[in-house]
Amino acid sequence: MYDIITFGSAAQDIHVKSKAFKILKDEKDFLTGEGLCLALGSKVDVEDIIFASGGGGTNVAATFAKQGFKTAFCGAIGADISGLEIVKELKHLKIDTRFVVKKKEKHTNASVVISNTGEDRTILVYRGASDMLEKKDIPWKKIKAKWIYLAPLSGSLCDEFAEIVDFAHKNKMKIACNPSKQQLMLPEEKLKNIFCKIDILFLNQEEASILTKIPYENEKEIFKKLDELVCGIAVMTKGGEGVSVSDGEYLYSALPNEDRKIVDTTGAGDSFAAGFLSGYIRFNKDIIKSIQLGLANSEGNLSQIGAKTGLLGKKDNFKRVEVSKQLCTENNLCITK
């Protein structure tokens, strides 16, 4: 019996920094209004290049293992060097890899993270073997855990979202989930049926807005809708603005430490979610302590390059942020508690 089995992607991340990458502003051809550009046909020197593993499924597994939980990862890699290195790293972290499947048809997922040494970055994403994991690849009779964590699913397994949740629910496993945008595009009634079986739902502001169809700045309205859809705990991360959490009775909010050091934001959402769930399990469902551990774990991750660096271990001390708590009344208006 595992404490936690994570489902999701495994990837090779390559971080490249160069002052030669120029930022062009007020560009209508780019969705964000800005572009990261290079001289065409030139050879460009880079100041630094770092190889690290990523992917939502393995990122959260790393935190759970470091927090002392018996952890396994279920996902797909390619039959290549990157895939083998990821498995080697997972084993080093004492994460069980028996549920990892090799796919010869595609390479291991990969991301190239490009920046000009500032905080802004552009990510080139190759969605490879992880998208090929199918229901038939999973030895369901051996999937036995107290918790199932579903990182963003895409490809073949995304179509099995409801079935995976039903499987865990019927087998009395707790479920935490950070759905992909593809999963959030399912019909509302189908999502409501799924989310009623999920114990903790993790979303960022953009994802919460997509799900509820409410502008992300209208937080109160978003949580009214989330409380209708989610039977368990709804968590919304807000980047530098911190996090808000609803258990249907109380709304909790916290800001990150003002003096935190931000070197790389890769994996920040995964490190928060995994830290929150670790705290929720360890501290007997104490949401305040869960938020504090989640933010501290994310802060450690932000201070270093890579999605699995800087993560907290079970015995590591950390600075606890202040968490506010509001009581939600029957008409869904929140008053300070």
JOFENNOR-V511457 format. One record per pair of residues at least 4 apart in sequence whose ideal C-beta (glycine too) atoms are under 8 Angstrom apart, sorted by the first residue. I is the first residue (numbers start at 1). J is the second residue. Records with the same first field share a line. If there is no record, write none. Layout:
I = J / J
//
This chain:
1 = 70 / 144 / 145 / 146
2 = 70 / 71 / 72 / 96 / 144 / 145 / 146
3 = 64 / 69 / 70 / 71 / 145 / 146 / 147 / 281
4 = 61 / 64 / 69 / 70 / 71 / 72 / 145 / 146 / 147 / 148 / 149 / 277
5 = 71 / 72 / 73 / 74 / 99 / 143 / 145 / 147 / 148 / 149
6 = 57 / 58 / 60 / 61 / 64 / 71 / 72 / 73 / 74 / 148 / 149 / 150 / 151
7 = 57 / 74 / 75 / 148 / 149 / 150 / 151 / 153 / 157 / 164
8 = 55 / 56 / 57 / 58 / 60 / 75 / 130 / 149 / 150 / 151 / 152 / 153
9 = 55 / 56 / 57 / 58 / 75 / 109 / 130 / 151 / 152 / 154
10 = 53 / 55 / 57 / 58 / 73 / 75 / 76 / 77 / 83 / 86 / 100 / 108 / 109 / 130
11 = 53 / 54 / 55 / 58 / 86 / 108 / 109 / 110 / 111 / 130
12 = 51 / 53 / 54 / 82 / 85 / 86 / 108 / 109 / 110 / 111
13 = 51 / 52 / 53 / 54 / 110 / 111 / 112 / 113 / 266 / 306 / 307
14 = 49 / 50 / 51 / 110 / 111 / 112 / 113
15 = 48 / 49 / 50 / 51 / 52 / 113 / 115 / 264 / 266 / 305 / 306
16 = 46 / 48 / 49 / 112 / 113 / 114 / 115
17 = 46 / 47 / 48 / 49 / 114 / 115 / 116 / 117
18 = 44 / 45 / 46 / 47 / 116 / 117
19 = 47 / 116 / 117
20 = 38 / 39 / 44 / 45 / 46 / 116
21 = 36 / 37 / 38 / 44 / 114 / 115 / 116
22 = 36 / 37 / 38 / 116
23 = 34 / 35 / 36 / 37 / 116 / 120
24 = 30 / 34 / 35 / 36 / 37
25 = 33 / 34
26 = 33 / 34
27 = 33 / 34 / 35
28 = 33
29 = 35
30 = 34 / 35
34 = 120
36 = 114 / 116 / 120 / 121 / 122
38 = 42 / 44
39 = 44
47 = 117
50 = 305 / 306
52 = 305 / 306 / 307 / 308 / 309
53 = 58 / 85 / 86 / 89 / 306 / 307 / 308
54 = 58 / 59 / 111 / 266 / 267 / 306 / 307 / 308
55 = 59 / 75 / 86 / 109 / 130 / 151 / 307
56 = 60 / 151 / 152 / 178 / 270
57 = 61 / 73 / 74 / 75 / 130 / 151
58 = 62 / 73 / 75 / 86 / 90 / 95 / 308
59 = 63 / 151 / 267 / 270 / 271 / 274 / 307 / 308
60 = 64 / 149 / 151 / 270 / 273 / 274 / 277
61 = 65 / 71 / 72 / 73 / 90 / 93 / 95 / 149 / 274
62 = 66 / 93 / 95 / 274 / 307 / 308 / 311
63 = 67 / 270 / 271 / 274 / 275 / 278 / 297 / 311 / 312
64 = 69 / 71 / 149 / 274 / 277 / 278
65 = 69 / 71 / 93 / 94 / 95
66 = 93 / 311 / 312 / 313 / 314
67 = 274 / 275 / 278 / 282 / 312 / 313 / 314
68 = 313 / 314
69 = 278 / 281
70 = 96
71 = 94 / 95 / 96
72 = 95 / 96 / 97 / 98 / 99 / 145
73 = 90 / 95 / 96 / 97 / 99 / 100
74 = 99 / 100 / 133 / 138 / 143
75 = 99 / 100 / 101 / 130 / 133
76 = 100 / 101 / 102 / 103 / 129 / 130 / 131 / 132 / 133 / 137
77 = 82 / 83 / 84 / 86 / 87 / 100 / 101 / 102 / 103 / 108 / 129 / 130
78 = 82 / 83 / 102 / 103 / 104 / 106 / 107 / 108 / 128 / 129
79 = 83 / 102 / 103 / 104
80 = 84 / 107 / 108
81 = 85
82 = 86 / 107 / 108 / 110
83 = 87 / 102 / 107 / 108 / 129
84 = 88
85 = 89
86 = 90 / 108
87 = 91 / 97 / 100
88 = 92
89 = 93 / 308
90 = 95 / 97 / 100
91 = 95 / 97
93 = 308
98 = 142
99 = 138 / 139 / 142 / 143
101 = 133 / 137
102 = 129
103 = 128 / 129 / 132 / 133
105 = 129 / 132
106 = 128 / 129 / 131 / 132
107 = 126 / 128 / 129
108 = 128 / 129 / 130
109 = 125 / 126 / 127 / 128 / 129 / 130 / 131
110 = 125 / 126 / 128
111 = 123 / 124 / 125 / 126
112 = 123 / 124
113 = 121 / 122 / 123 / 264 / 266
114 = 121 / 122 / 123 / 124
115 = 119 / 120 / 121 / 122
116 = 120
119 = 262 / 265
121 = 265
127 = 131 / 154 / 155
128 = 132
129 = 133
130 = 154 / 155
131 = 154 / 155 / 156
132 = 155 / 156
133 = 137 / 138 / 155 / 156 / 157
134 = 138 / 156 / 157
135 = 156 / 157 / 160 / 163
138 = 143
139 = 143
140 = 167
143 = 148 / 167 / 171
144 = 171
145 = 173
146 = 173 / 174 / 281
147 = 173 / 174 / 175 / 176 / 277 / 281
148 = 164 / 168 / 173 / 174 / 175 / 176
149 = 176 / 177 / 274 / 277
150 = 161 / 164 / 165 / 175 / 176 / 177 / 178 / 179
151 = 178 / 270
152 = 178 / 179 / 180 / 183
153 = 157 / 158 / 161 / 179 / 180 / 182 / 183
154 = 158 / 180 / 182
156 = 160
157 = 161 / 164
158 = 180 / 182 / 183
160 = 164
161 = 165 / 179 / 183 / 186 / 194
162 = 166 / 190 / 193 / 194
163 = 167
164 = 168
165 = 169 / 175 / 177 / 194 / 197 / 198
166 = 170 / 197
167 = 171
168 = 173 / 174 / 175 / 197
169 = 173 / 175 / 197
174 = 199
175 = 197 / 198 / 199 / 200
176 = 198 / 199 / 200 / 201 / 202 / 273 / 277
177 = 198 / 200 / 201 / 202
178 = 201 / 202 / 203 / 269 / 270 / 273
179 = 183 / 184 / 201 / 203 / 207
180 = 184
181 = 185 / 207 / 210
184 = 191 / 207 / 210 / 211
185 = 210
186 = 190 / 191 / 194
187 = 191
188 = 192 / 229
189 = 193
190 = 194
191 = 195 / 211 / 229
192 = 196 / 228 / 229
193 = 197
194 = 198
195 = 201 / 229 / 230 / 231 / 232
196 = 230 / 231
197 = 231
198 = 230 / 231 / 232
199 = 232 / 233
200 = 232 / 233 / 235 / 276 / 277 / 280
201 = 226 / 230 / 232 / 233 / 234 / 235
202 = 235 / 237 / 269 / 273 / 276
203 = 207 / 208 / 211 / 234 / 235 / 236 / 237
204 = 208 / 236 / 237 / 238 / 239 / 269
205 = 209 / 216 / 236 / 237 / 238 / 239
206 = 210 / 216
207 = 211
208 = 212 / 216 / 222 / 226 / 236
209 = 213 / 214 / 215 / 216 / 222
211 = 225 / 226 / 229
212 = 221 / 222 / 225 / 226 / 229
214 = 218 / 221 / 222 / 225
216 = 222
218 = 222
219 = 223 / 236 / 244
220 = 224 / 334
221 = 225
222 = 226 / 236
223 = 227 / 234 / 236 / 244 / 246 / 251
224 = 228 / 332
225 = 229
226 = 230 / 234 / 236 / 246
227 = 234 / 246 / 248 / 328 / 332
230 = 234 / 248
231 = 248
232 = 247
233 = 245 / 246 / 247 / 287
234 = 245 / 246
235 = 243 / 244 / 245 / 273 / 276
236 = 243 / 244 / 245
237 = 242 / 243 / 269 / 272 / 273
238 = 242 / 243 / 244
240 = 256
241 = 255
242 = 253 / 254 / 255 / 256 / 295
243 = 253 / 254 / 272 / 291 / 294 / 295
244 = 251 / 252 / 253
245 = 251 / 252 / 253 / 287 / 290 / 291
246 = 250 / 251 / 252 / 328
247 = 252 / 287
248 = 328
249 = 327 / 328
250 = 287 / 325 / 326 / 327 / 328 / 337
251 = 325 / 326 / 328 / 334
252 = 287 / 288 / 291 / 323 / 324 / 325 / 326
253 = 323 / 324 / 326
254 = 291 / 292 / 295 / 321 / 322 / 323 / 324
255 = 321 / 322
256 = 260 / 295 / 298 / 299 / 321
257 = 295 / 299 / 319 / 321
260 = 299 / 302 / 303
261 = 302 / 303
262 = 302 / 303
263 = 302 / 303 / 304 / 305
264 = 302 / 304 / 305 / 306
265 = 302
266 = 305 / 306 / 307
267 = 271 / 301 / 306 / 307 / 308
268 = 272 / 298 / 301 / 302
269 = 273 / 298
270 = 274 / 307
271 = 275 / 294 / 297 / 298 / 300 / 301 / 302 / 307 / 310 / 311
272 = 276 / 294 / 295 / 297 / 298
273 = 277 / 294
274 = 278 / 294 / 297
275 = 279 / 293 / 294 / 295 / 296 / 297 / 298 / 312
276 = 280 / 290 / 291 / 293 / 294
277 = 281 / 290
278 = 282 / 290 / 293 / 297
279 = 283 / 286 / 289 / 290 / 291 / 292 / 293 / 294
280 = 285 / 286 / 287 / 290
282 = 293
283 = 289 / 290 / 293
285 = 290
286 = 290
287 = 291
288 = 292 / 323 / 325
289 = 293
290 = 294
291 = 295 / 321 / 323
292 = 296 / 318 / 320 / 321 / 323
293 = 297 / 312 / 318
294 = 298
295 = 299 / 321
296 = 300 / 312 / 318 / 319 / 320 / 321
297 = 301 / 311 / 312 / 318
298 = 302
299 = 303 / 318
300 = 304 / 310 / 311 / 312 / 318
301 = 307 / 308 / 309 / 310 / 311
302 = 310
303 = 310
304 = 309 / 310
305 = 309
306 = 310
312 = 316 / 318
324 = 336
325 = 337
326 = 334 / 335 / 336 / 337
327 = 334 / 335 / 337
328 = 332 / 333 / 334
329 = 333 / 334 / 335
//
